[in-house]
Amino acid sequence: MKIRHLLLFVVLLVIILSACAPDVAETPSPTHDNLIRPSDPVYEQLVWDCNTGDRIPDSISDDYLIQPGSGCDSWQINRYERPFNAVAQNEYFPDLDILSAELGLCSSDEIHSRCSSC
């Protein structure tokens, strides 16, 4: 009998406390203002680069150093890339090998760029 009274008391207490709880407002969903795309840019500058991966043999030893081909770098205008690991230079990263890059403007004078890689 005491257990039944205790259980009834707990149920009533939960009902009373839940009725007194403040209303919880719904969380507003985030807006996506940054997804608004400006007018299509006009790409006027195009730069080509060498495919470093084309110059790498199919099987390389641990002491093989990957080097960019002659004419791929332009030290005078600071155009060079290294799509391989820095110290050992024996692992090629095709996603970092830039093949071309373009620059353009849209009507609101924003600068846009796009790159292609292997």
Secondary structure, 3 states (H helix, E strand, C coil): CHHHHHHHHHHHHHHHHHHHCCCCCCCCCCCCHHHCCCCCCEEEEEEECCCHHHHCCCCCCCCCCCCCCCCCCEHHHCECCCCECCCCCCCECHHHCEEEEEEEECCCCCEEEEEEEC
